[in-house]
Amino acid sequence: MRSSLVALQMLGLGQGIAHAGPRQYTLDPEASEIVVHVGTAGLLGFAGHEQDVVAGTFRGTVNVNPEQIGQSSVDITVDAASLRVTASGESAKDVQAKMLGPKCLDVARFPSIRFVSKKVTADHGPAGVRDLSIRGDLTLHGVTREITLLVRLELEPDSMRATGATTLLQKDFGINPISIAGVVKVKNELALRWRFVGRPALKPGP
């Protein structure tokens, strides 16, 4: 019995999680966040015009099987129109309007941003913590591309936490980086980071 418990811990299963089997979590938007850092280039790229953009509305489910991590899956959808620049001032308002407008995200035509996993693998880690490699399809601006995300997953008996960061290229999704007053231009690279907290999904009643 002791050897079985040690083996489970070596697989990175937390106390109270190993025996739980497959579990489904629903993202808690109040405890979660998606942040995109938008850098700038050009003649006035030094002038403090870099911005952070946050997702205001998103939803998703995470299915985790700690004993067979390859059976896990992720499905997250962001309301593109809910993206907002965190800074204040006229330049931030200009970036906000252009970002959502037809020359950039064109949220009227492409209202959703979605990531759906295709394959999940994991490294061994300490109890309750797994470093995942999640390969899946990201659909943005009507273009779907396969990407791989590196995610730190932490499991507790009543919650899960997933954190990570990656870089996206706007042009990969058919988006031309916007410019401000024709002088300051948003960089092609977008630095994305996230913290997702999930709660056990409610099981349907009888």
C-alpha positions as CSV (number, residue, x, y, z in Angstrom):
1,M,0.0,0.0,0.0
2,R,2.8,2.4,0.9
3,S,4.6,1.7,-2.3
4,S,1.4,2.5,-4.2
5,L,1.1,5.9,-2.5
6,V,4.7,6.7,-3.2
7,A,4.2,5.8,-6.9
8,L,1.2,8.1,-7.1
9,Q,3.2,11.0,-5.6
10,M,6.0,10.5,-8.1
11,L,3.4,11.0,-10.8
12,G,2.6,14.4,-9.3
13,L,-0.7,13.6,-7.8
14,G,-1.7,15.7,-4.8
15,Q,-3.2,14.4,-1.6
16,G,-7.0,14.0,-2.1
17,I,-6.6,14.2,-5.8
18,A,-5.1,10.9,-6.8
19,H,-8.1,8.9,-5.9
20,A,-10.6,11.4,-7.4
21,G,-10.2,10.2,-11.0
22,P,-11.3,12.4,-13.9
23,R,-12.7,15.8,-12.9
24,Q,-14.2,18.7,-14.7
25,Y,-13.6,22.3,-13.7
26,T,-15.4,25.5,-14.7
27,L,-13.3,28.6,-14.9
28,D,-14.0,31.2,-12.2
29,P,-13.7,34.6,-14.1
30,E,-13.6,36.5,-10.8
31,A,-10.4,34.7,-9.7
32,S,-8.9,34.3,-13.2
33,E,-7.2,36.7,-15.6
34,I,-6.0,37.0,-19.1
35,V,-3.5,39.9,-19.8
36,V,-2.0,40.9,-23.1
37,H,1.0,43.2,-23.1
38,V,1.0,45.4,-26.2
39,G,4.5,46.8,-27.0
40,T,5.2,49.7,-29.4
41,A,7.8,50.6,-32.0
42,G,8.5,53.6,-34.3
43,L,9.7,57.1,-33.8
44,L,7.8,57.6,-30.5
45,G,8.0,54.0,-29.3
46,F,10.0,55.2,-26.2
47,A,7.2,57.6,-25.1
48,G,5.4,55.3,-22.7
49,H,2.6,54.2,-25.1
50,E,2.8,50.5,-24.2
51,Q,-0.4,49.1,-22.9
52,D,-1.9,46.1,-21.1
53,V,-5.1,44.7,-22.4
54,V,-7.3,42.4,-20.3
55,A,-10.1,40.1,-21.2
56,G,-13.3,41.1,-19.4
57,T,-15.5,38.2,-20.3
58,F,-14.4,34.6,-20.9
59,R,-15.6,31.1,-20.0
60,G,-14.2,27.7,-20.2
61,T,-13.9,24.1,-19.0
62,V,-10.9,22.1,-18.0
63,N,-11.1,18.3,-17.8
64,V,-8.3,16.8,-15.8
65,N,-7.5,13.1,-15.3
66,P,-4.5,13.1,-12.9
67,E,-3.8,9.4,-13.4
68,Q,-3.9,9.6,-17.2
69,I,-3.0,13.2,-18.0
70,G,-3.2,12.6,-21.8
71,Q,-7.0,12.3,-21.4
72,S,-7.2,15.9,-20.1
73,S,-8.6,18.7,-22.2
74,V,-9.1,22.5,-22.3
75,D,-11.8,24.6,-24.0
76,I,-11.7,28.4,-23.4
77,T,-13.6,31.1,-25.2
78,V,-13.0,34.9,-24.8
79,D,-15.6,37.6,-25.8
80,A,-13.4,39.7,-28.1
81,A,-15.5,42.8,-27.6
82,S,-14.7,42.6,-23.8
83,L,-11.0,43.2,-24.4
84,R,-10.1,46.5,-22.8
85,V,-7.0,48.7,-22.4
86,T,-6.2,49.1,-18.7
87,A,-4.5,52.5,-19.0
88,S,-6.4,55.8,-19.1
89,G,-6.1,58.9,-21.3
90,E,-6.7,59.7,-25.0
91,S,-4.0,57.5,-26.3
92,A,-5.5,54.5,-24.5
93,K,-8.9,55.3,-25.9
94,D,-7.4,55.5,-29.3
95,V,-5.8,52.1,-29.0
96,Q,-9.0,50.6,-27.6
97,A,-11.1,51.9,-30.5
98,K,-8.6,50.8,-33.1
99,M,-8.0,47.4,-31.5
100,L,-11.7,46.4,-31.6
101,G,-12.4,48.1,-35.0
102,P,-12.4,46.7,-38.5
103,K,-8.8,47.3,-39.1
104,C,-7.6,45.1,-36.2
105,L,-9.7,42.5,-34.3
106,D,-12.9,43.4,-36.2
107,V,-15.0,42.1,-33.3
108,A,-18.3,42.7,-35.2
109,R,-17.3,40.0,-37.7
110,F,-15.2,37.8,-35.3
111,P,-16.8,38.1,-31.8
112,S,-15.0,35.2,-30.2
113,I,-11.5,34.0,-29.5
114,R,-11.2,30.3,-28.7
115,F,-8.6,27.8,-27.7
116,V,-9.4,24.1,-27.9
117,S,-6.8,21.5,-26.8
118,K,-5.8,18.6,-29.0
119,K,-3.1,16.9,-27.0
120,V,-1.9,17.2,-23.4
121,T,1.4,15.9,-22.0
122,A,3.1,16.4,-18.7
123,D,6.4,16.2,-16.8
124,H,6.6,14.6,-13.4
125,G,6.5,17.1,-10.6
126,P,5.9,17.5,-6.9
127,A,2.6,16.4,-5.4
128,G,-0.3,18.3,-6.8
129,V,1.8,20.2,-9.4
130,R,2.2,19.3,-13.1
131,D,4.1,21.1,-15.9
132,L,1.9,20.6,-19.0
133,S,2.5,21.0,-22.7
134,I,-0.9,21.7,-24.3
135,R,-1.1,21.6,-28.1
136,G,-4.3,22.9,-29.5
137,D,-6.1,25.2,-32.0
138,L,-6.3,28.9,-31.3
139,T,-9.0,30.7,-33.4
140,L,-8.4,34.5,-33.5
141,H,-9.7,37.0,-36.1
142,G,-11.3,34.1,-38.0
143,V,-8.0,32.3,-38.4
144,T,-7.2,29.0,-36.7
145,R,-3.6,28.1,-36.0
146,E,-2.1,25.3,-34.0
147,I,0.0,26.5,-31.0
148,T,1.6,24.8,-28.0
149,L,1.3,26.3,-24.5
150,L,3.4,25.5,-21.5
151,V,1.2,25.5,-18.4
152,R,1.9,25.0,-14.7
153,L,-1.1,23.1,-13.2
154,E,-1.8,23.0,-9.5
155,L,-4.5,20.7,-8.2
156,E,-6.3,20.9,-4.9
157,P,-9.3,18.9,-3.7
158,D,-11.7,21.7,-4.4
159,S,-10.0,23.8,-7.2
160,M,-7.4,23.9,-9.9
161,R,-5.0,26.7,-10.9
162,A,-3.3,27.0,-14.3
163,T,-0.7,29.7,-15.1
164,G,1.6,30.4,-18.0
165,A,2.7,32.8,-20.7
166,T,3.4,32.8,-24.4
167,T,4.0,35.1,-27.3
168,L,1.6,35.5,-30.3
169,L,2.3,37.2,-33.7
170,Q,-0.6,39.2,-34.9
171,K,0.3,38.7,-38.5
172,D,0.0,34.9,-38.0
173,F,-3.8,35.6,-37.6
174,G,-4.2,38.0,-40.5
175,I,-4.0,41.1,-38.2
176,N,-2.0,44.1,-39.2
177,P,-0.5,45.9,-36.1
178,I,-2.2,49.2,-35.6
179,S,-0.5,52.6,-35.6
180,I,-1.3,55.7,-33.5
181,A,-1.2,59.0,-35.3
182,G,0.9,57.3,-38.0
183,V,4.0,57.6,-35.7
184,V,3.7,55.0,-32.9
185,K,3.1,51.5,-34.2
186,V,2.0,48.5,-32.1
187,K,4.5,45.6,-32.3
188,N,3.6,42.4,-34.1
189,E,4.5,40.4,-31.0
190,L,1.9,40.2,-28.2
191,A,3.0,38.9,-24.8
192,L,0.2,36.9,-23.3
193,R,0.0,35.7,-19.7
194,W,-2.8,34.0,-17.8
195,R,-4.0,32.7,-14.5
196,F,-7.0,30.5,-14.5
197,V,-8.8,29.2,-11.4
198,G,-11.3,26.5,-11.9
199,R,-14.0,25.2,-9.6
200,P,-15.5,21.7,-9.8
201,A,-18.3,21.7,-12.3
202,L,-21.7,21.0,-10.8
203,K,-23.1,17.6,-11.7
204,P,-26.5,17.6,-13.3
205,G,-29.3,16.6,-11.1
206,P,-31.2,13.3,-11.4
